[in-house]
Amino acid sequence: MTSSACDCSVTYVAGTRSTAEAQRALAVASATRVFARAGYHATPVTAVATDAGISPAYVFRLFDGKLGLFVAAVDHGCARVAEALRSGAEQTTDRTPASWTRWARPRHASSPTAIC
């Protein structure tokens, strides 16, 4: 057996490589926006993928279809609401039932104090 020299080189590409979890979070954020604008039935997965800057095939790889993507977006929204409620409860010093309704009044969506 003979041995031959190899003129191989390794190139390092600087930058960060996004993980599947980061891409998943990006897709969920995009899905929340796109589904909110057009609704479930009028939103193709390609619209969410385009908004997220990833391929539709990768969205299908991350989620179990359009319904799985929608459920992930709804779960994320529910988690945000629960966190806002928990945070608000921790910040209040008035624990009477009357105080619970003061912060729960409907707010305009552009209000900086709106939950979502």
C-alpha positions as semicolon CSV with decimal commas, in nm:
position;residue;x (nm);y (nm);z (nm)
1;M;0,000;0,000;0,000
2;T;0,118;0,342;-0,075
3;S;0,033;0,661;0,099
4;S;-0,028;0,980;-0,090
5;A;-0,029;1,332;0,038
6;C;-0,356;1,515;0,049
7;D;-0,374;1,883;-0,032
8;C;-0,690;1,944;0,165
9;S;-0,777;2,267;0,333
10;V;-1,041;2,351;0,584
11;T;-1,217;2,682;0,553
12;Y;-1,370;2,842;0,858
13;V;-1,669;3,061;0,791
14;A;-1,716;3,323;1,058
15;G;-2,064;3,389;1,184
16;T;-2,330;3,212;1,378
17;R;-2,522;2,917;1,257
18;S;-2,883;2,918;1,359
19;T;-3,014;2,618;1,539
20;A;-3,339;2,439;1,470
21;E;-3,476;2,585;1,794
22;A;-3,391;2,939;1,681
23;Q;-3,553;2,874;1,342
24;R;-3,856;2,729;1,518
25;A;-3,893;3,042;1,732
26;L;-3,858;3,259;1,423
27;A;-4,125;3,057;1,241
28;V;-4,363;3,079;1,539
29;A;-4,320;3,458;1,559
30;S;-4,385;3,486;1,185
31;A;-4,683;3,252;1,206
32;T;-4,834;3,464;1,481
33;R;-4,809;3,776;1,262
34;V;-4,924;3,616;0,938
35;F;-5,213;3,416;1,088
36;A;-5,326;3,729;1,275
37;R;-5,337;3,925;0,949
38;A;-5,509;3,675;0,723
39;G;-5,654;3,400;0,943
40;Y;-5,585;3,028;0,942
41;H;-5,765;2,930;0,622
42;A;-5,628;3,216;0,410
43;T;-5,267;3,170;0,521
44;P;-5,049;2,929;0,325
45;V;-4,738;2,788;0,492
46;T;-4,537;2,957;0,216
47;A;-4,647;3,299;0,347
48;V;-4,520;3,215;0,694
49;A;-4,196;3,077;0,552
50;T;-4,141;3,389;0,342
51;D;-4,204;3,613;0,643
52;A;-3,958;3,406;0,850
53;G;-3,698;3,397;0,573
54;I;-3,684;3,017;0,564
55;S;-3,800;2,760;0,311
56;P;-4,150;2,611;0,326
57;A;-3,991;2,263;0,331
58;Y;-3,803;2,356;0,648
59;V;-4,124;2,481;0,811
60;F;-4,281;2,142;0,739
61;R;-3,973;1,976;0,885
62;L;-4,001;2,182;1,206
63;F;-4,377;2,141;1,250
64;D;-4,634;1,874;1,178
65;G;-4,793;2,066;0,890
66;K;-4,995;2,386;0,891
67;L;-5,205;2,283;1,190
68;G;-4,893;2,207;1,395
69;L;-4,754;2,549;1,308
70;F;-5,082;2,717;1,405
71;V;-5,099;2,528;1,735
72;A;-4,739;2,630;1,814
73;A;-4,832;2,995;1,748
74;V;-5,139;2,972;1,972
75;D;-4,936;2,800;2,246
76;H;-4,677;3,077;2,225
77;G;-4,950;3,341;2,256
78;C;-5,101;3,165;2,558
79;A;-4,758;3,145;2,722
80;R;-4,711;3,520;2,670
81;V;-5,049;3,596;2,826
82;A;-4,980;3,364;3,122
83;E;-4,640;3,530;3,177
84;A;-4,797;3,877;3,166
85;L;-5,060;3,769;3,421
86;R;-4,796;3,616;3,648
87;S;-4,576;3,923;3,623
88;G;-4,869;4,154;3,696
89;A;-4,972;3,948;3,995
90;E;-4,619;3,961;4,136
91;Q;-4,599;4,339;4,096
92;T;-4,923;4,426;4,274
93;T;-4,940;4,496;4,643
94;D;-5,319;4,519;4,652
95;R;-5,452;4,162;4,673
96;T;-5,823;4,247;4,694
97;P;-6,059;4,118;4,422
98;A;-6,150;4,477;4,324
99;S;-5,789;4,539;4,222
100;W;-5,792;4,243;3,982
101;T;-6,025;4,418;3,741
102;R;-5,836;4,750;3,727
103;W;-5,554;4,615;3,509
104;A;-5,779;4,378;3,312
105;R;-5,971;4,652;3,129
106;P;-5,944;4,621;2,749
107;R;-5,665;4,829;2,604
108;H;-5,603;4,949;2,253
109;A;-5,359;4,719;2,069
110;S;-5,109;5,003;2,021
111;S;-5,103;5,076;2,394
112;P;-4,761;5,010;2,550
113;T;-4,937;4,832;2,835
114;A;-5,129;4,588;2,615
115;I;-5,054;4,223;2,689
116;C;-5,008;4,104;2,329
